[in-house]
Amino acid sequence: MREVTLRWEREALSSTSMAELDAVVSRLSILGNLHISPEGVRQLIEPVFREGKGVDDLAAIDFLEVKEVLQERETNAIVVFNTHPLVRMATNTDDIHVLIPCAYEEGEFTITVRGLPKAVAQFVRLSEAFIPPASVKVQNITEQVDGIAELMTPRQFECFELASTHGYFEEPKRITVQGLAEVMGVARSTFQEHLAGAEQAALLWMAKRLE
């Protein structure tokens, strides 16, 4: 299993349709891919709008079609249909999985994919041919993932991985437990229980590595 993180800077994106996005938001997180098709991806996103900008400006961007605005207690997420070629390339490449969240922040776009080495290498080559990224970080994660997964139940590991990729363990947190539970489609209390068990297992895993 291999994981690669690609990052594009504003200069490389300024001549593409992503420049439209930069004019509307200072940050945009892709919280989930709800449905993937060859034509595009139905996504749950969370934008931070620039002053004077809003949902209508987002809907005016060529590659985004606003489907629904969710005004929940702890999030202002929006459901969109994204047809940007870079997003379609990532989600339609066989044998790779796009890790969530992907983020666009102050002109930079970052995406992390995980999958079979040949498939990951193919995605990197296609990306470099389309819009050369500023950086490509590759790591082999099988050993680390297998080691920590052995100490967790499958559900605990799923919750732990979801929390990690959504920035729950960052400071400040980029998502709440309620938000994670909504992404997974379970009750908050259920997610919290699994996550607590996963965190305990992760601490045990770290302790063993220090022995």
N, C-alpha and C positions, 0 to 999 in steps of 0.2 A: 504494500500500500504506500502511495506517495501523496504528498500534499504540497501544493504550490500556491504562493501568494503573489499576485501581480498588482503593480501600482502604476497608474498613469498620472502624470502631472498636467496642470492647467495648460501649459504651452502646447503639449501634444494634442490636447483635446479642443483647443480653441478654434481649430479649423473644421471641427466636426459639429454635429447637432448637439453634442453635450454642452456646448457653449450656451445654448438656450437654457439648459437646466441651471447652469452656474449663475445666470442672471436672475433666476427666480428663488433659488434656495441657497442657504449657506451650508446646509447639511441635509442629506437624505439617506435614511437607512432602509434597506430592504429587509423586512422582518420575516417574510415567508414567501415561497413560491406556491401559490394555490393551485394553479393548473398550468401545465406546460404543453405547448403545441408547436408545430413547425412555424406557424405564423407569428407566434409571440408567447409571452408569459403573463398570466394573471397573477399579480403580486400584491402583497400587503406591505405598504410602505409607511414611513413616518418622516415627514419633511419638517425642516425648520426654515420657515420662509424669511426672505430678506424683507426689510422694512418696506411696507406698501404693497407687498406681493401676497398672493393667496391662491386658493384652489383654482380659480378661473385662469390664472396665469399658468399654473401647472398643466391644466387641460389644453392650453394653447400650444404646448410643446408638441412637435411633430410626432415623436415616437411614444407619447404617453396618451392614453385614453382613460379618463377618470370614470370609474364605474360606481363607486360608493364612498361616501365620507362617513367614517365611524367616529362618533363622539362619545366614547366610553369614559368612565370615571378617571382612569389612569392613562389614557392614551388618546391621541387625535390621529389615529391611523387612517389611511386612505387605500381603497382597493383600486388598482389601475391595471390596464392591459398594456404591457411594455413590448414594443416591437423593435427596440434598438438592436442593431446587428451584433454588438458585443455580448449582450445578454442572451440573445437567441443562440449564438455560437456556444456559449458556456452551457446552457441548459439542454442543448440538443446534441452535444458530443457524447457518444456512447461510452459507458464504463467510467464516467466521472460523476461526482456529486458536488454541487455548489454549496458551500458552507454558508449558513446564514448567521449574522447579517452581513450583507455586502454594504459598503458605505461610499457615499459621495460627499466629500467635505472640503469646502473652500477650494474648489477647482481640482481636487484629486479624487480619483476613483480607485477603490481597492476591492479586489475579488479574490477569494480563496476557494480552490477546488481540491478535491481529494478523490483518488481513484487508482486504477491500474497504471503502472509506470508508463506503458506505451501510450495509453489514452491521455494521460496528463501531458506527456511530451508533445503529442499531436496538438492538444489545445494551446500549449505555449507557442508552438510554431505558427499556428493559425492566427493567434493574437498578435504575434510579432509582425506578421505579414499585413494585418489589418491596421492596427495602430501600435507601433512599437512601445512597450511599457518602459517606464523609467527604471524599474527594478523588478527582478524575478527572484523570489526566495523559495528554494526547494528543500524539503526535508523528508526523510523516510520515517514514517510514524508507526509502523507496524509493531515494533518491539515495545514502545512506550504504551500504546493503546492496549495491546494484549495484556501487559502487566497490570495496569490499573483496572481493566475490565474483569480480570479474574476475581477481584475482591468485591465486585458489585453484582447485583441482579441485573438482568437485561434492561428492566425498566428504570432502575437507578442510573445505569450508564447512559441511557437515552436522555434522561432528564439532566444529568450532569453535562453531557455533551451539548445539549440545547442551551443550557444556561451559560456555558463557556463561550459558545460561538455568538451568543447574543449580547455578550459584554456584562453579564450579571455579576461577575467576580471583579470587575474593574471598579475603580474609585474615581469619580462617582459612578454608581451603577447606571448602565445604559438601558436597563429594562427591569421591571418589577417582577415579583413572583406571579402576580396576577396576570401580567402580560405574557409571561412564559406559559402559564396554564392555558391561556386563550389560544396561543399558537399551537399547543399540543392538543387542545380540545378536551381538557379534563378540568375537574374542579380544583380550585386553588388549594384546598386542604390536601387533596390527593397528590398534587404536584409537590407541595411543601414536604410531605412525608417522604416521598421518594428522594427528593433532593437532599434532605437532612441525612438520610441513610448513605447517599452517595458521597456527601462531604465527609462523613465519618470514615468511610472506606478510603477516600483519597488521602486523608491525614494518616491513616494507618500505612498506606502505600509509601508515602513520603518518609515516615518514621523508619520503615524497613530499609529504605535506601540509605539512611544515615547510620545504620548499625555498622 
